[in-house]
């Protein structure tokens, strides 16, 4: 019966990009881990169900972190004064190389999984390292912690240190082993095809990963158009392509189940291709600023109806809290708006909430918000300590939640059951 | 004897803008609340003193928040989708008007003082509201909590709602009463002359505040060149001035003891005037982004040897933690660097630490860093939970502290004694 209960509190959720719904002093009925209904007053038929009473606290959706690098957790907040390619070579690859040690991986990943829950993240789309067994250890850690989503063993066979470079054959063979094991062992954490990014993957590797994606019907994640130097390099490496997105599309890696991080430098044509193919953009505002990449045209992407989700992108990003990342999305959109003299608009706090929650849910095949039938993924924020002014609108309360919540303020986290 | 003790841990402090000093597994000897010395090994003469043992944790300087609005604490994180002047009229002035109720003020200010200590802020330069008695209640709350610095009763006699507008005579009379009472009642929290900003203060009020500042030898705080619309308005309001800074300078309010917040739009000439007069800039990067003001030219200011300190500027800023504000200073400098095609450089994490700590200390008449003779203001950050890579430089450890510390990670706060 741990997955059948009533949650009571001030409920705010995001059923659409431009709308939040507020049920003050309301009730969510959860049956079998799924939302059965939301009510202003509790219906008599639910009177016997266990009541989780958070009266006065904010009950909202749990967060989806749609792009992050698990093996970079040990370097959180470090070395982010360098531009992307230099940072990769100085810090990142060396840190990731340590994950050939499965015991070390298990220690780091258990800590990461616990930390994710503490900041209210219950669904992820995550990069591991090239190491198959450590990747399986990561999936185990997430599943044990109650987190669901996708995890990918990284593929790379060029332009990276030998310590983490794979032979193309071995990269494919290990990916097949990874997929087999992962599908056998885990229920709520699933495998995803993960070419690191075009510079680190030969055409042959990309083509064979594309075949694997089609044969296995698995989704795909990678990086795209993050940094000006990287974009130029990609076009040098792939003379048969005239845009970054084509380097994935031509190898069968760009469609409705593809999620690409960043797209800071995706121009109008590339954004149109993303929309046409139904691919997903994981916007990572904290990382893009830290690595001096720039600010992605988020407002334009939303107006052009692209599928956009948010990612912490640790350890390019240094904020694991997706509430903080959502606040950073609002801030960096403002900076882009200022830089364009107001030609590009801002995004609101409630839009940021949607992107950090509902948008990810949709990627995972659910409805936005606390829709009936959805798995119940929720957080309870105790925001009573702040002295509120006499009137506070629901959107102000969400703004305050994004801008001021620390993990200690998150009183409870749900992913079907209370974690 | 609560102000004579030894603190043991990994000591990192910022004796200069471009340098940190690291004493791993070191000792700070504190006598009578002041730094007596820093040691790699504890001298025999100190063996009998009480030892506060934080082995393995980071011991660094406590934070100085050099610009914030205490009565805006109840609206933290709210309404920051609006530009400055609209935000002032919709949210801010209404919130501040409630502080004519001293009991309400006391409740909010006790909570604020406790929160400041919890985020490691021990020195402040703070705006209150126009209300004298509530301002004295604020000073009492800070002094009781162990926080020191300056607090100003705000002056404004035009261009604001009647509920908080003062008659010029009364504004001066109340300021005199405020100064008398404050100097009598408080030891570590001192009064500061606080014209809100030029648009809200008549020439007559400004002139008389300038006379009061000279007669009392008190420092002065205000706002300057925050927002493009505001800058244009100021020049309309003061036809005798050709730049914003002159509106303070001509009334005797701009000198070595003046601290002005923002300076986002201070051009080369205004910055030269700031340097020439020895005035201080309180850079408030979080607020400047939230209110769509822009990004101040921090790198230029530092290269031009201006006196720069940092402020949270709550509630335009939504981050009370000066570690987070310091991280935001690094991020927004990056964005300005990107926007100028690299013409303006970035600032490092260690420079940000200096600005958030030592720079404020210097404003308060102390030496930078944990200099001998300084009051001992320190925080202890427990950063052991994060799995560190094999080698971590002191600057990486500082970067990590700025980017990832939550208040729960701050294990102890010192301001002469342990708070």
Interface residues (C-beta under 8 A of the other chain):
Chain A: X73 X74 X75 X76 X77 X78 X79 X80 X81 X94 X95 X98 X107 X108 X111 X289 X290 X292 X294 X295 X318 X319 X327 X330 X331 X332 X334 X335 X337 X338 X339 X346 X348 X349 X385 X386 X387 X388 X389 X392 X396 X399 X400 X401 X402 X403 X404 X406 X407 X408
Chain B: X73 X74 X75 X76 X77 X78 X79 X80 X81 X94 X95 X98 X107 X108 X111 X289 X290 X292 X294 X295 X318 X319 X327 X330 X331 X332 X334 X335 X337 X338 X339 X346 X348 X349 X385 X386 X387 X388 X389 X390 X392 X396 X399 X400 X401 X402 X403 X404 X406 X407 X408
